[in-house]
């Protein structure tokens, strides 16, 4: 290797190092932005929680009404289960119809 080849190689290495540093700076900037958004959202959530907790505790101190516990109902449980069964059935029918339409569209082509 000649001196000229070594100088070219060193210049190429410096350029690749600069490119890598630029990429690292851009990536770190993105990470900083995401972290900032996460911190701000956490602070907003915490402050809203504190405000609502203070309001609800003040309201409870003024008005203390006895809570009536809901009694267990067979029909309430049955209704919830029937809703889930109906949703599952509807989802199955929807998937079947979409599959048929896709199959028909692929056969036309």
LODO-406799 format. One line per field, with one value per residue: residue in three letters; x, y, z of N, C-alpha, C in turn. Coordinates in Angstrom, 3 decimals, always signed. Example, Ala and Ser with C-alpha at 12.3 -4.5 7.8 and 13.67 -1.06 7.14 Angstrom:
<rs>
firo c(ALA_SER)
neast c(+13.190_+12.850)
nnorth c(-5.690_-2.250)
nup c(+7.800_+7.080)
caeast c(+12.300_+13.670)
canorth c(-4.500_-1.060)
caup c(+7.800_+7.140)
ceast c(+13.200_+12.900)
cnorth c(-3.300_+0.030)
cup c(+7.800_+7.870)
</rs>
This chain:
<rs>
firo c(UNK_UNK_UNK_UNK_UNK_UNK_UNK_UNK_UNK_UNK_UNK_UNK_UNK_UNK_UNK_UNK_UNK_UNK_UNK_UNK_UNK_UNK_UNK_UNK_UNK_UNK_UNK_UNK_UNK_UNK_UNK_UNK_UNK_UNK_UNK_UNK_UNK_UNK_UNK_UNK_UNK_UNK_UNK_UNK_UNK_UNK_UNK_UNK_UNK_UNK_UNK_UNK_UNK_UNK_UNK_UNK_UNK_UNK_UNK_UNK_UNK_UNK_UNK_UNK_UNK_UNK_UNK_UNK_UNK_UNK_UNK_UNK_UNK_UNK_UNK_UNK_UNK_UNK_UNK_UNK_UNK_UNK_UNK_UNK_UNK_UNK_UNK_UNK_UNK_UNK_UNK_UNK_UNK_UNK_UNK_UNK_UNK_UNK_UNK_UNK_UNK_UNK_UNK_UNK_UNK_UNK_UNK_UNK_UNK)
neast c(+0.845_+0.440_+1.329_-0.564_-2.810_-3.322_-4.008_-6.386_-7.944_-8.068_-9.500_-11.950_-12.724_-13.029_-15.167_-17.201_-17.340_-18.288_-20.814_-21.988_-22.009_-23.745_-26.104_-26.442_-26.840_-29.270_-30.954_-30.750_-31.900_-34.530_-35.160_-34.974_-37.079_-39.270_-39.029_-39.431_-42.106_-43.319_-42.747_-44.058_-46.713_-47.041_-46.822_-49.045_-51.108_-50.752_-51.250_-53.926_-55.110_-54.600_-56.099_-58.728_-58.968_-58.849_-61.191_-63.152_-62.815_-63.454_-66.125_-67.185_-66.850_-68.702_-71.158_-72.387_-73.618_-75.230_-74.086_-75.757_-75.472_-75.303_-77.429_-76.861_-77.733_-79.217_-80.052_-78.657_-76.035_-76.465_-77.338_-74.995_-73.337_-74.746_-74.509_-71.762_-71.634_-73.216_-71.681_-69.369_-70.418_-71.289_-68.845_-67.617_-69.321_-68.855_-66.130_-66.276_-67.831_-66.182_-64.001_-65.181_-65.730_-63.142_-62.122_-63.759_-63.026_-60.361_-60.654_-61.795_-59.745)
nnorth c(-1.176_+2.146_+5.476_+7.249_+5.603_+4.959_+7.462_+7.982_+5.918_+6.634_+9.038_+8.058_+6.526_+8.531_+9.925_+7.966_+7.702_+10.249_+10.157_+8.095_+9.269_+11.414_+10.015_+8.770_+11.035_+11.991_+9.830_+9.806_+12.244_+11.728_+9.807_+11.371_+13.143_+11.388_+10.457_+12.862_+13.410_+11.252_+11.825_+14.281_+13.501_+11.742_+13.484_+15.139_+13.272_+12.496_+14.924_+15.421_+13.216_+13.764_+16.115_+15.220_+13.394_+14.979_+16.492_+14.498_+13.425_+15.617_+15.966_+13.610_+13.911_+15.869_+14.827_+12.025_+9.287_+6.228_+3.284_+1.151_-2.190_-4.007_-6.624_-10.035_-11.127_-13.545_-13.163_-10.934_-11.858_-13.833_-12.292_-10.840_-12.926_-13.863_-11.671_-11.741_-14.206_-13.642_-11.627_-13.084_-14.924_-13.170_-12.112_-14.382_-14.883_-12.553_-12.816_-15.100_-14.164_-12.144_-13.688_-15.212_-13.190_-12.312_-14.643_-14.868_-12.539_-13.091_-15.215_-13.991_-12.574)
nup c(+0.000_-0.779_+0.200_-0.720_-1.061_+1.597_+2.626_+1.221_+2.190_+4.883_+4.675_+3.717_+5.900_+7.807_+6.681_+6.781_+9.526_+10.242_+9.018_+10.490_+13.019_+12.551_+12.023_+14.503_+16.094_+15.062_+15.668_+18.465_+19.019_+18.316_+20.242_+22.525_+22.094_+22.205_+24.838_+26.178_+25.504_+26.775_+29.472_+29.826_+29.351_+31.479_+33.661_+33.210_+33.459_+36.121_+37.470_+36.744_+37.932_+40.636_+40.928_+40.442_+42.484_+44.765_+44.448_+44.471_+47.038_+48.602_+47.951_+48.927_+51.634_+52.268_+51.430_+52.603_+51.707_+52.254_+50.689_+48.528_+48.060_+45.069_+44.301_+43.465_+40.300_+38.305_+35.704_+34.843_+34.636_+32.722_+30.553_+29.960_+29.133_+26.901_+25.220_+24.653_+23.333_+21.104_+19.900_+19.255_+17.448_+15.426_+14.656_+13.590_+11.402_+9.916_+9.298_+7.723_+5.524_+4.515_+3.773_+1.739_-0.146_-0.748_-1.866_-4.113_-5.438_-5.990_-7.750_-9.968_-11.055)
caeast c(+0.000_+1.214_+0.891_-1.784_-3.898_-3.603_-4.706_-7.749_-8.642_-8.340_-10.578_-13.187_-13.081_-13.520_-16.499_-18.160_-17.511_-19.159_-22.164_-22.488_-22.292_-24.964_-27.226_-26.609_-27.429_-30.684_-31.660_-30.835_-32.893_-35.838_-35.366_-35.201_-38.436_-40.210_-38.939_-40.081_-43.555_-43.726_-42.679_-45.133_-48.000_-47.098_-47.101_-50.438_-51.950_-50.623_-51.934_-55.366_-55.492_-54.610_-57.230_-59.984_-58.990_-59.202_-62.599_-64.015_-62.740_-64.196_-67.540_-67.558_-66.907_-69.925_-72.324_-72.075_-74.816_-74.900_-74.088_-76.529_-74.782_-76.157_-77.626_-76.524_-78.880_-78.926_-80.322_-77.572_-74.924_-76.889_-77.360_-73.607_-72.836_-75.412_-73.909_-70.466_-71.902_-73.697_-70.531_-68.503_-71.118_-71.248_-67.471_-67.415_-70.039_-68.154_-64.903_-66.670_-68.247_-65.004_-63.239_-65.853_-65.535_-61.747_-61.966_-64.413_-62.212_-59.151_-61.045_-62.064_-58.464)
canorth c(+0.000_+3.382_+6.551_+7.799_+4.683_+5.098_+8.735_+7.794_+5.053_+7.405_+9.964_+7.277_+6.169_+9.745_+10.214_+7.004_+8.037_+11.422_+9.712_+7.334_+10.218_+12.132_+9.095_+8.604_+12.266_+12.018_+8.815_+10.222_+13.314_+11.090_+9.189_+12.451_+13.633_+10.386_+10.485_+14.096_+13.224_+10.317_+12.522_+15.274_+12.805_+11.215_+14.602_+15.549_+12.234_+12.575_+16.121_+15.208_+12.250_+14.455_+17.042_+14.482_+12.754_+16.011_+16.829_+13.398_+13.270_+16.732_+15.671_+12.498_+14.394_+16.634_+13.980_+10.631_+8.475_+4.797_+2.589_-0.082_-3.182_-4.646_-8.040_-10.889_-11.473_-14.576_-12.644_-10.020_-12.695_-14.496_-11.281_-10.571_-14.079_-13.884_-10.624_-12.240_-15.259_-12.992_-10.963_-14.116_-15.442_-12.131_-12.033_-15.546_-14.664_-11.498_-13.397_-16.011_-13.385_-11.475_-14.743_-15.544_-12.082_-12.354_-15.787_-14.530_-11.514_-13.717_-16.059_-13.127_-12.130)
caup c(+0.000_-0.869_+1.082_-1.312_-0.727_+3.022_+2.826_+0.712_+3.122_+6.098_+4.355_+3.653_+7.267_+8.459_+6.148_+7.332_+10.936_+10.296_+8.691_+11.631_+14.094_+12.188_+12.219_+15.945_+16.615_+14.661_+16.452_+19.864_+19.068_+18.292_+21.550_+23.484_+21.869_+22.718_+26.294_+26.618_+25.387_+27.830_+30.760_+29.871_+29.499_+32.844_+34.556_+33.013_+34.040_+37.573_+37.966_+36.593_+38.956_+41.923_+40.967_+40.570_+43.801_+45.739_+44.264_+44.891_+48.487_+49.186_+47.751_+49.810_+53.008_+52.437_+51.229_+52.925_+51.509_+52.335_+49.395_+48.441_+47.245_+44.081_+44.552_+42.337_+39.482_+37.321_+34.375_+34.470_+34.195_+31.488_+29.510_+29.576_+28.377_+25.597_+24.395_+24.159_+22.357_+19.888_+19.278_+18.683_+16.270_+14.389_+14.172_+12.733_+10.148_+9.194_+8.756_+6.648_+4.361_+3.945_+3.107_+0.480_-1.083_-1.178_-2.744_-5.371_-6.109_-6.517_-8.879_-11.109_-11.631)
ceast c(+0.891_+0.632_-0.420_-2.999_-4.291_-4.361_-6.156_-8.577_-8.970_-9.456_-11.926_-13.653_-13.625_-14.924_-17.548_-18.397_-18.436_-20.612_-22.783_-22.826_-23.561_-26.204_-27.495_-27.242_-28.907_-31.496_-31.800_-31.821_-34.294_-36.153_-35.641_-36.615_-39.464_-40.209_-39.614_-41.590_-44.069_-43.742_-43.813_-46.480_-48.142_-47.423_-48.548_-51.375_-51.931_-51.371_-53.448_-55.865_-55.581_-55.793_-58.550_-60.086_-59.378_-60.677_-63.512_-63.965_-63.471_-65.689_-68.018_-67.683_-68.211_-71.164_-71.912_-73.367_-74.418_-75.007_-74.911_-75.786_-75.776_-76.246_-77.290_-77.798_-78.454_-79.069_-79.251_-76.388_-75.250_-76.876_-75.938_-73.046_-73.466_-74.857_-72.585_-70.645_-72.349_-72.551_-69.598_-69.125_-71.053_-69.838_-67.165_-68.093_-69.338_-66.883_-65.216_-67.050_-67.074_-64.136_-63.851_-65.646_-64.109_-61.504_-62.576_-63.597_-60.939_-59.454_-61.314_-60.782_-57.834)
cnorth c(+1.240_+4.410_+7.168_+6.923_+4.808_+6.389_+8.637_+6.962_+5.806_+8.417_+9.241_+6.896_+7.377_+10.095_+9.254_+7.277_+9.240_+11.037_+8.958_+8.251_+11.022_+11.270_+8.907_+9.849_+12.344_+11.024_+9.240_+11.368_+12.761_+10.467_+10.252_+12.997_+12.671_+10.377_+11.738_+13.987_+12.305_+11.008_+13.527_+14.596_+12.215_+12.327_+15.076_+14.542_+12.303_+13.778_+15.988_+14.245_+12.925_+15.403_+16.300_+13.804_+13.772_+16.357_+15.732_+13.215_+14.406_+16.490_+14.560_+12.965_+15.141_+15.746_+12.532_+9.835_+7.013_+4.151_+1.321_-1.041_-3.815_-6.131_-8.812_-11.260_-12.493_-14.026_-11.664_-10.804_-13.364_-13.507_-10.976_-11.715_-14.168_-12.815_-11.106_-13.341_-14.648_-12.286_-11.963_-14.690_-14.443_-11.998_-13.195_-15.396_-13.610_-12.035_-14.319_-15.234_-12.680_-12.488_-15.126_-14.453_-12.063_-13.492_-15.507_-13.493_-12.122_-14.623_-15.238_-12.706_-13.235)
cup c(+0.000_+0.093_+0.580_-0.988_+0.742_+3.320_+2.354_+1.695_+4.417_+5.864_+4.303_+5.049_+8.025_+7.980_+6.720_+8.815_+11.093_+10.010_+9.870_+12.799_+13.802_+12.411_+13.711_+16.564_+16.278_+15.480_+17.904_+20.015_+19.088_+19.650_+22.611_+23.331_+22.444_+24.242_+26.849_+26.573_+26.490_+29.196_+30.889_+30.066_+30.901_+33.840_+34.433_+33.650_+35.560_+38.129_+37.841_+37.658_+40.321_+42.028_+41.151_+41.929_+44.871_+45.654_+44.783_+46.401_+49.179_+49.063_+48.655_+51.250_+53.256_+52.361_+51.482_+52.852_+51.610_+50.958_+49.498_+47.528_+46.288_+44.391_+43.291_+41.601_+38.438_+35.912_+33.911_+33.936_+32.865_+30.318_+29.026_+28.739_+26.997_+24.670_+23.828_+23.126_+21.031_+19.164_+18.615_+17.417_+15.118_+13.805_+13.235_+11.389_+9.300_+8.552_+7.594_+5.387_+3.695_+3.209_+1.774_-0.563_-1.608_-2.151_-4.110_-6.142_-6.704_-7.710_-10.130_-11.802_-12.344)
</rs>
